Amino acid sequence: MERWLILKIQSLLLRHPLVETGAVRMARWGFWVYILYGLVQWFRPGKLPQQFQRRQSMTEALLSVGISSFFSFLISLLWRRQRPFAAHRAVKQSVLHKNNASFPSNHTMNAVAAALTIFRYQKWSGIVLLIWSILIGLSRIACGVHYVTDILGGMVLGCVSSRIVGQSRLIHLVSFLVPVILKTGRKR
């Protein structure tokens, strides 16, 4: 079923060269949007309370990505699923990738973790980044480096890590203190 689904997605999305080029670029470089967004939010000037809130949200997003990456590491110790391009000769590999563990999709997982964490602070940006994370996931399927369940598993783990960050008082305190410490450290 998974093989059939990935081949169907590839046949729909990769039939046009422009769409294939877009999928390849998204699969390779789509995560840079989150890094650039975080840097812009961190260094964007403004009133002090807004700066602290933006920096707190960026710190929490980074912590959420760290937690989801830890989950992925634990899963990789227990289970290694072959990538679609390695398991099925019919699957076209459009992006060079080593044949490491396919599940979960770390790109999608971290994108969802960051987007949902940012959503708690900035609704519009969070929605845009969540849509972007879905596009990253689709592009990874279209390029033959992930199965649909890798993407769905990554989304679930991203949601879980974002929820952990949102409910942890310790993480909330750390994310509040980091911008304060960095801001006061510059005045000296």
N, C-alpha and C positions, 0 to 999 in steps of 0.2 A: 504493500500500500504506500509506504513512504517513498519507495523508488518511483512508483507511478506518479505520485504527487509532485515530486521534484522535477521529473521529466516533463510533466504537464506545465508546470510553472515556467520551466526553461523554454518550452516550445511557444508559450504565449508571450513571454517578455523578451526573449532573445531573437525574435524573428525580424526585428527592425534594428539596423546598426546603431541608430541614435539612442534607442532605449538600452541596447547592450552596453554602449559606451557609458551612459549614465549609470547603469547598474554597477559596472566595474569601478567607476570613480567613487560611487557611494560606498561600495563594499570596502574599497581601499582607504578612502580619506574621509568618510562621513563622520567619524568620531572626532575629527578636528573641530567641528562646529562647537562641541561641548567645551573643549579646551579654550578656544577663542572666546566663547561666551563667558566662561569663568574668569578669564583674564580681564576682559572688558568690564565685567561687573565688579571685580575686585578693585581695579584701578580707576574706575569712573569717578570723577569728582562729584561732589554734591554736599548736602548738609550732613553733618556728623551722624545723626540718628539713622538716616537712610543708608549712609556708607556702612555703618555697623550691621544693619539688617542685611544688606546685600552680601557683606563678607561672612556673616553668620550662615546665610543660606548656601554660599559657595563652600564653606567649611563642612557643613552637614552633607552636601552633595558629594564632596570628596570622601568623607567618612562612609557614606552609603556605598560608594563604588568600592572602597576598601573592604567592607563587609561582604559584598557580593563576590568580590574576587577571592576572598577567603573561602566562601562556600564552594566556588568553582574548584579551588585547589583541593578541598576535601573530597569532592566528587571524583576528581581525576585520580586520587589515590585508590578509590574503590572501583572505578569503572572507566574503561577506555573504549569509546565507540569510534569506529573508523569513520573518516570523512566520506561523504557521498562519492566524490570523484575517485577515491581509492577503492571503495567497496563495489562500485558499479561502473563498468567501462562505458556504458551509454550516457552517463552523466558528464556533461561538458564542464571542464574546469576553466573558468574565465579569469580567475585571479590566482597567481602563484601563491601557494600556501603549503607549509609542511604538513605531513599527515599525522598531526598530533590529535588529541581527543576532540571529538566533534561536539559532545554534549557537556555543558550547555554552550550556547553562543555567547562568548564573553562580550563581544561588541554590543549585542542587543541587551544583554543583562545589565551591563554598566550604563548604557544609554538610558534604559528604563529607570534604573536606580537613581541616576542623576535627575532625570526629567521629573519624576514623581516627587523627589525631595524639593526641587526648585518650585514645583507647583504649589507646595504649601505656603510659599512666600510670595510668589509672583505667578498668578493664575495663567495669564496670557502666555508668558514665556514657557511655562510648564507644559501647556497644551501644544504649543508649536514644537517643543523639544520631544514631547511624547510621540507626535506624528512623525517627526524626524527619526526617532528610534524604530518605529514600525517600518519606515522606508529602508533603514539600515538592515533590518532583519530580512525583508523581502529581497534586497540586493544580495545578501549573503546566500540565500537559497538560489536565486537566479544564477549566481556565479559558481554554484556547485560545491560550495565549501560547508554548507550546513543543510540538515534536514529541517522540515517544518517543526518537528517536535524539539529540535535543538533551540529554535527561536522561541517557541512557546515556553519551554523550560527556562530559558534565559529571562523571559519576561516575568515569569512567576518568581524566580529568585531575585530579580531586580525589585519587584513589588515587596517581597519579604524584607529585603535589606533596607529599603526605604522606610518601611513600617517600623522596623527595629529602631532606626535612627529617630524617627518621629516620636516614638514612645519612650525613649531612653532619656531619663533626666540627666544622667552623667554626660551623655553625648551632647545634649542640649547645653549643658554648662560649659563643656569644652568648646563647643562651636561658638558660644558667646565670648569666652575668654580669649580665644585665639586672635580675633580682630582687635580686642582691647589691648592685649599685650603687644601686638605688632605695632599698633598706633602709638602707644606710649613709648615703646622702644625707639621709635624714630625721633622723638623730641630730644633725646639725650645727646 
